[in-house]
């Protein structure tokens, strides 16, 4: 019986999956998975990222299997990105999915047509322990389809606390206060805002992280956007692009922003040559833990500021979650539900916290951030406690244009104005919305 896959096996399985073939003996489900000794073995379909997925599931598989006699779990990997998304959709559509599926929450989950393909979990006891953001990210009008396995993360403004302390600065509650801080930081000979456009994906955070502010100004904006009744070129959404233009126009960015990499950005922040870096807390926590552990206490995070001091909250993302395909039935379904019940326990959360760097608080009651986690996570906790968090747009709407990172590089580099960039992005999403068959497009 396989209780844990070696890296070599995982690599081989990932290659098989990449070729679009079924891995031997792991895909699909039957109603009775019991062996001669009465042990039910369940296979979980996960992505093949070695740091965030395989390391996590190696720990969870070991913890679960060592504490259960009648159920054992293993995993099979699929490629990441759109190739993996297509494999997941194909397996669900053909009834050949593994017994359990660990997959994205939010719009990618909803693209799987969960009402038709996944088991409704809304009657499970653990649903009373998950927070409202999670329920919103994994529910339709007909059911709730995933249990969280992992931690949240924020689209925030990572900053160097020593610079703030030395210059006597306060955490800004508005964009004007943020820009006033930047002026003082620049006067002190320090780069106010780090940008790293060699890694184009990093350019999107100012726009994506503005979602809390947009939804605070218009709570129905995501629904209007999905229905083609709201645009980025209009208020309030254009502010994410406008703030990028503001920072460029005022000369607050590092001189090498066009060629700097994400690693360069984290280095500037850790060494105090840069004050702010719009970034995901999950990425920042991992980079600090791995490369700059001595700088941990110096690095914090606050929300992407809005134009109003009355709107001050964190845009967050939710972790991947575990679902049960409708093709899992009988004894295997009962066993799968037992696995989910275990994954909702503090013991499972401890296994998660010990396996991978966490990027934020858990979204299920009873699970605490592990000791040794990045200090910046403590900055996020008050926003969670006070209910001042909101999901990023990609967790609320299936629409995300493929060219956003190129467009935000243009705006952040002064090639396009905020209005021009927002208009380009509105055009960028049209084709995708039409391909998804959304009404109103």
C-alpha positions as CSV (number, residue, x, y, z in Angstrom):
1,X,0.0,0.0,0.0
2,X,1.3,3.4,-0.9
3,X,1.2,5.9,1.9
4,X,3.6,8.5,0.5
5,X,4.9,9.2,-2.9
6,X,8.6,9.8,-3.5
7,X,9.6,12.8,-5.4
8,X,10.6,10.5,-8.3
9,X,7.2,9.0,-8.4
10,X,5.5,12.4,-8.2
11,X,7.7,13.6,-11.1
12,X,6.8,10.6,-13.1
13,X,3.1,11.0,-12.4
14,X,3.2,14.7,-13.2
15,X,4.8,13.8,-16.5
16,X,2.1,11.3,-17.3
17,X,-0.5,13.8,-16.4
18,X,1.3,16.5,-18.6
19,X,1.0,14.1,-21.5
20,X,-2.7,13.8,-20.9
21,X,-2.6,10.2,-19.9
22,X,-4.1,8.5,-16.9
23,X,-1.7,7.5,-14.1
24,X,-1.8,3.8,-13.3
25,X,-4.3,2.9,-10.7
26,X,-5.0,6.3,-9.2
27,X,-7.6,8.0,-11.4
28,X,-11.3,7.3,-11.1
29,X,-13.4,6.0,-8.2
30,X,-15.4,2.9,-7.4
31,X,-18.0,2.6,-4.7
32,X,-16.0,0.1,-2.7
33,X,-12.3,0.9,-2.3
34,X,-11.7,-1.5,0.5
35,X,-8.8,-4.0,0.2
36,X,-8.9,-7.5,1.6
37,X,-8.0,-6.2,5.1
38,X,-10.8,-3.7,5.0
39,X,-8.7,-0.6,4.5
40,X,-10.1,2.0,2.1
41,X,-7.5,3.9,0.1
42,X,-8.4,7.3,-1.3
43,X,-6.5,9.2,-4.0
44,X,-6.3,13.0,-4.0
45,X,-5.7,15.0,-7.2
46,X,-3.3,17.9,-6.4
47,X,-1.1,20.2,-8.5
48,X,2.6,19.5,-8.8
49,X,4.2,22.6,-7.2
50,X,7.0,21.2,-5.1
51,X,7.0,23.9,-2.4
52,X,3.3,24.7,-1.9
53,X,1.6,21.5,-2.8
54,X,3.9,18.4,-2.6
55,X,5.5,19.6,0.6
56,X,2.1,20.3,2.1
57,X,0.6,17.0,1.1
58,X,3.6,14.9,2.1
59,X,3.0,16.2,5.6
60,X,-0.8,15.8,5.6
61,X,-0.6,12.3,4.1
62,X,1.9,11.2,6.8
63,X,-0.1,12.7,9.6
64,X,-3.4,11.3,8.4
65,X,-2.2,7.8,7.6
66,X,-0.3,7.4,10.9
67,X,-3.4,8.2,12.8
68,X,-6.0,6.1,10.9
69,X,-6.2,2.4,10.4
70,X,-9.1,1.9,8.1
71,X,-8.6,4.8,5.7
72,X,-5.3,5.7,3.9
73,X,-4.7,8.5,1.5
74,X,-2.3,9.2,-1.2
75,X,-2.0,11.8,-3.9
76,X,-1.6,12.1,-7.7
77,X,-0.3,15.3,-9.3
78,X,-1.3,17.3,-12.3
79,X,0.5,20.3,-14.0
80,X,-0.3,23.8,-12.8
81,X,-1.8,26.6,-14.8
82,X,-4.3,26.2,-17.6
83,X,-3.1,22.7,-18.5
84,X,-3.9,21.5,-15.1
85,X,-7.3,23.3,-15.1
86,X,-8.2,21.5,-18.3
87,X,-7.2,18.1,-16.9
88,X,-9.3,18.7,-13.8
89,X,-12.3,19.7,-16.0
90,X,-11.9,16.7,-18.3
91,X,-11.7,14.2,-15.4
92,X,-14.8,15.7,-13.7
93,X,-16.7,15.7,-17.0
94,X,-15.8,12.1,-17.8
95,X,-16.4,10.8,-14.2
96,X,-12.7,9.8,-14.0
97,X,-11.7,12.1,-11.2
98,X,-9.8,10.9,-8.2
99,X,-11.7,10.2,-5.0
100,X,-10.9,13.7,-3.7
101,X,-9.9,17.0,-5.4
102,X,-7.7,19.7,-3.9
103,X,-8.2,22.8,-6.1
104,X,-8.6,26.6,-6.2
105,X,-11.4,28.4,-4.4
106,X,-13.2,31.3,-6.0
107,X,-13.9,31.7,-9.7
108,X,-11.7,28.8,-10.8
109,X,-13.7,26.5,-8.6
110,X,-17.0,27.9,-10.0
111,X,-15.7,27.2,-13.5
112,X,-15.9,23.5,-12.7
113,X,-19.7,23.8,-12.5
114,X,-19.7,22.4,-9.0
115,X,-23.5,22.1,-8.8
116,X,-23.1,19.4,-11.4
117,X,-19.8,17.8,-10.6
118,X,-19.1,18.1,-6.8
119,X,-20.8,16.9,-3.7
120,X,-22.6,19.6,-1.7
121,X,-20.9,19.9,1.7
122,X,-23.2,22.6,3.2
123,X,-24.6,20.1,5.8
124,X,-21.2,19.3,7.3
125,X,-20.6,20.3,10.9
126,X,-17.3,22.1,10.0
127,X,-19.1,24.6,7.9
128,X,-20.0,26.5,11.1
129,X,-16.3,27.0,11.7
130,X,-15.2,28.5,8.4
131,X,-15.4,32.3,7.9
132,X,-17.7,34.2,5.7
133,X,-15.1,35.0,3.1
134,X,-14.5,31.3,2.6
135,X,-18.2,30.5,2.3
136,X,-18.5,33.2,-0.4
137,X,-15.5,31.9,-2.3
138,X,-16.7,28.3,-2.5
139,X,-20.5,28.5,-2.6
140,X,-23.2,28.8,-5.2
141,X,-26.9,29.4,-4.7
142,X,-27.2,25.6,-4.5
143,X,-24.4,24.5,-2.2
144,X,-21.0,24.8,-0.6
145,X,-18.3,22.7,-2.2
146,X,-14.9,22.9,-0.5
147,X,-13.2,22.7,2.9
148,X,-10.2,25.1,3.3
149,X,-6.8,23.4,3.3
150,X,-4.2,26.1,3.7
151,X,-4.1,29.7,4.9
152,X,-5.4,33.0,3.6
153,X,-3.1,35.6,2.1
154,X,-3.3,39.3,1.4
155,X,-2.7,41.6,-1.6
156,X,-1.0,44.2,0.6
157,X,1.6,46.9,0.9
158,X,4.6,45.2,2.4
159,X,6.8,47.7,4.1
160,X,10.0,48.2,6.1
161,X,9.2,49.0,9.7
162,X,12.6,50.3,10.5
163,X,12.3,53.0,7.9
164,X,8.9,54.0,9.3
165,X,10.3,54.2,12.8
166,X,13.4,56.1,11.9
167,X,11.4,58.7,9.9
168,X,8.6,59.0,12.4
169,X,6.0,57.8,10.0
170,X,2.5,56.4,10.7
171,X,0.7,53.7,8.9
172,X,-1.3,55.6,6.2
173,X,-5.1,55.2,6.2
174,X,-5.6,57.0,2.9
175,X,-3.8,57.4,-0.4
176,X,-2.9,61.0,0.4
177,X,-1.3,59.9,3.6
178,X,0.6,57.2,1.7
179,X,1.9,59.7,-0.8
180,X,2.9,62.1,2.0
181,X,5.0,59.3,3.6
182,X,6.6,58.6,0.2
183,X,7.7,62.2,-0.1
184,X,9.5,62.0,3.3
185,X,11.0,58.7,2.4
186,X,12.3,60.0,-0.9
187,X,13.8,63.1,0.8
188,X,15.7,60.7,3.1
189,X,17.3,59.1,0.0
190,X,15.4,55.8,0.2
191,X,13.3,54.4,-2.6
192,X,9.6,54.9,-1.6
193,X,8.0,52.2,-3.7
194,X,9.7,49.2,-5.1
195,X,8.5,47.8,-8.5
196,X,9.9,44.8,-10.3
197,X,8.7,44.6,-13.9
198,X,11.1,42.0,-15.0
199,X,8.7,39.7,-13.3
200,X,5.6,41.1,-14.9
201,X,3.2,39.3,-12.7
202,X,4.3,41.4,-9.7
203,X,3.0,44.6,-11.4
204,X,-0.7,43.6,-10.9
205,X,-0.8,43.9,-7.1
206,X,-1.8,47.6,-6.9
207,X,-4.8,46.9,-9.1
208,X,-5.8,43.5,-7.7
209,X,-5.2,44.7,-4.1
210,X,-7.6,47.6,-4.6
211,X,-10.5,45.2,-4.6
212,X,-11.5,45.8,-1.0
213,X,-11.6,49.6,-1.7
214,X,-13.7,49.1,-4.8
215,X,-16.2,46.8,-3.1
216,X,-16.4,49.1,-0.1
217,X,-17.4,51.9,-2.4
218,X,-19.8,49.8,-4.4
219,X,-20.7,46.4,-2.8
220,X,-22.3,45.2,-6.0
221,X,-19.4,46.1,-8.2
222,X,-18.2,42.5,-8.8
223,X,-21.7,41.4,-9.9
224,X,-22.1,44.4,-12.1
225,X,-18.6,43.7,-13.6
226,X,-19.5,40.1,-14.3
227,X,-22.7,41.3,-16.0
228,X,-20.8,43.9,-18.1
229,X,-22.5,46.7,-16.2
230,X,-19.3,48.1,-14.6
231,X,-15.9,48.9,-16.1
232,X,-12.4,49.6,-14.8
233,X,-12.3,52.8,-16.8
234,X,-14.9,54.3,-14.4
235,X,-15.0,55.1,-10.7
236,X,-14.3,53.4,-8.3
237,X,-12.2,50.8,-10.1
238,X,-10.0,53.1,-12.1
239,X,-8.3,54.2,-8.9
240,X,-6.0,51.1,-8.8
241,X,-4.6,52.2,-12.2
242,X,-4.6,55.9,-11.2
243,X,-2.5,55.2,-8.1
244,X,0.1,53.4,-10.2
245,X,0.3,56.4,-12.5
246,X,0.6,58.7,-9.4
247,X,3.6,56.8,-8.1
248,X,5.4,56.9,-11.5
249,X,4.6,60.6,-12.1
250,X,6.1,61.5,-8.7
251,X,9.3,59.6,-9.3
252,X,8.8,57.3,-6.3
253,X,10.0,54.0,-7.9
254,X,13.4,52.4,-8.0
255,X,15.5,53.5,-11.0
256,X,15.8,49.9,-12.2
257,X,12.1,49.1,-12.0
258,X,12.0,47.8,-15.6
259,X,14.7,45.2,-15.1
260,X,14.4,44.4,-11.4
261,X,13.1,41.0,-10.4
262,X,10.8,39.9,-7.6
263,X,13.9,38.7,-5.7
264,X,15.5,42.1,-6.1
265,X,12.4,43.7,-4.7
266,X,12.4,41.5,-1.6
267,X,16.1,42.2,-1.1
268,X,15.5,46.0,-1.2
269,X,12.8,45.7,1.3
270,X,14.8,43.5,3.7
271,X,17.9,45.6,3.4
272,X,16.0,48.9,3.9
273,X,16.9,50.4,0.5
274,X,13.2,50.3,-0.4
275,X,10.3,51.2,1.9
276,X,7.1,49.8,0.2
277,X,6.5,46.8,-2.1
278,X,3.0,45.9,-3.2
279,X,3.0,42.2,-3.0
280,X,1.2,39.0,-1.8
281,X,1.9,38.2,1.8
282,X,2.3,34.5,1.0
283,X,5.2,35.3,-1.4
284,X,6.7,37.8,1.0
285,X,6.5,35.4,4.0
286,X,8.2,32.6,2.0
287,X,11.0,34.9,0.7
288,X,11.7,36.4,4.1
289,X,11.8,33.0,5.8
290,X,14.0,31.5,3.2
291,X,16.4,34.3,2.3
292,X,16.1,37.1,4.9
293,X,15.2,35.5,8.3
294,X,17.1,38.2,10.2
295,X,14.9,40.9,8.6
296,X,11.6,39.2,9.7
297,X,10.8,41.6,12.5
298,X,11.4,44.6,10.2
299,X,8.8,43.6,7.6
300,X,5.1,44.4,8.0
301,X,2.1,44.9,5.9
302,X,-0.9,47.3,5.6
303,X,-3.8,47.5,3.2
304,X,-3.5,49.1,-0.3
305,X,-4.7,52.6,0.7
306,X,-7.9,54.0,-0.7
307,X,-8.8,57.6,-1.4
308,X,-10.9,57.7,1.8
309,X,-9.6,57.1,5.3
310,X,-13.0,55.6,6.1
311,X,-12.2,52.7,3.8
312,X,-9.3,50.8,5.2
313,X,-9.3,47.0,4.8
314,X,-7.3,44.1,3.4
315,X,-7.9,42.5,0.1
316,X,-7.4,38.8,0.7
317,X,-7.2,35.5,-1.2
318,X,-8.5,32.3,0.2
319,X,-6.5,29.0,0.1
320,X,-7.2,26.0,-2.0
321,X,-9.8,23.6,-0.7
322,X,-10.8,20.0,-0.7
323,X,-13.9,18.8,-2.5
324,X,-15.5,15.4,-3.2
325,X,-16.4,14.6,-6.8
326,X,-19.9,13.2,-7.4
327,X,-18.2,10.1,-8.9
328,X,-17.0,9.2,-5.4
329,X,-19.8,7.1,-3.9
330,X,-20.6,4.4,-1.3
331,X,-17.9,3.5,1.2
332,X,-15.5,5.8,-0.5
333,X,-17.8,8.7,-0.1
334,X,-18.1,8.0,3.6
335,X,-14.4,7.7,3.9
336,X,-13.9,10.9,2.0
337,X,-16.2,12.8,4.4
338,X,-14.1,11.4,7.3
339,X,-10.9,12.8,5.6
340,X,-12.5,16.2,5.4
341,X,-13.6,16.1,9.0
342,X,-10.0,15.4,10.0
343,X,-8.7,18.2,7.7
344,X,-10.9,20.6,9.7
345,X,-9.1,19.8,12.9
346,X,-6.3,21.8,14.6
347,X,-4.1,18.7,14.1
348,X,-4.4,19.1,10.4
349,X,-3.7,22.8,10.6
350,X,-0.6,22.1,12.6
351,X,0.6,19.8,9.9
352,X,0.0,22.5,7.3
353,X,1.9,25.1,9.4
354,X,4.8,22.8,9.9
355,X,5.1,21.9,6.2
356,X,5.0,25.3,4.3
357,X,5.4,29.0,5.1
358,X,2.0,30.4,5.8
359,X,0.9,33.7,4.2
360,X,-1.9,34.7,6.6
361,X,-4.4,33.4,9.2
362,X,-6.4,30.2,8.7
363,X,-10.0,30.7,7.7
364,X,-11.3,28.1,10.0
365,X,-11.9,28.5,13.8
366,X,-9.6,26.6,16.1
367,X,-6.6,26.8,13.8
368,X,-3.8,29.2,15.0
369,X,-0.9,30.7,13.0
370,X,2.1,28.6,14.0
371,X,4.9,29.9,16.1
372,X,7.8,30.9,13.8
373,X,5.5,32.2,11.1
374,X,6.5,35.5,9.4
375,X,5.9,38.5,11.7
376,X,4.0,40.4,9.1
377,X,1.1,38.0,9.6
378,X,0.4,39.5,13.0
379,X,-0.3,42.8,11.1
380,X,-3.1,41.1,9.2
381,X,-4.8,39.6,12.3
382,X,-6.6,42.8,13.4
383,X,-8.3,43.2,10.0
384,X,-9.6,39.6,10.2
385,X,-10.8,40.1,13.8
386,X,-12.6,43.3,12.9
387,X,-14.1,42.0,9.7
388,X,-12.2,44.4,7.6
389,X,-11.3,41.9,4.9
390,X,-12.7,41.3,1.5
391,X,-12.0,38.9,-1.3
392,X,-10.0,39.8,-4.4
393,X,-12.0,40.1,-7.5
394,X,-10.7,36.9,-9.0
395,X,-12.5,35.1,-6.1
396,X,-15.7,36.9,-6.9
397,X,-15.9,37.0,-10.7
398,X,-14.7,34.5,-13.3
399,X,-13.4,37.4,-15.4
400,X,-9.7,38.1,-15.4
401,X,-8.1,39.2,-18.6
402,X,-4.9,37.5,-19.7
403,X,-3.0,40.8,-20.4
404,X,-3.4,42.5,-17.1
405,X,0.2,42.2,-16.1
406,X,1.4,43.7,-19.4
407,X,-1.1,46.5,-19.0
408,X,-0.1,47.3,-15.5
409,X,3.6,47.4,-16.6
410,X,2.6,50.0,-19.2
411,X,0.8,52.2,-16.7
412,X,3.4,51.7,-14.0
413,X,6.2,52.6,-16.5
414,X,4.5,55.7,-17.8
415,X,3.9,54.2,-21.2
416,X,0.1,54.4,-20.8
417,X,-2.0,56.7,-18.7
418,X,-4.3,55.3,-16.0
419,X,-7.3,55.9,-18.2
420,X,-5.7,54.3,-21.2
421,X,-4.6,51.2,-19.2
422,X,-8.0,50.8,-17.6
423,X,-9.7,51.0,-21.1
424,X,-7.2,48.4,-22.5
425,X,-8.0,46.1,-19.6
426,X,-11.8,46.5,-20.2
427,X,-11.1,45.4,-23.8
428,X,-8.9,42.6,-22.6
429,X,-11.6,40.9,-20.6
430,X,-14.3,41.0,-23.3
431,X,-13.1,38.0,-25.2
432,X,-12.7,35.9,-22.1
433,X,-16.2,36.8,-20.9
434,X,-17.6,35.9,-24.2
435,X,-15.7,32.5,-24.2
436,X,-17.2,31.8,-20.8
437,X,-20.6,32.5,-22.2
438,X,-21.5,35.1,-19.5
439,X,-24.7,37.0,-20.0
440,X,-24.5,40.6,-21.1
441,X,-21.3,40.2,-23.1
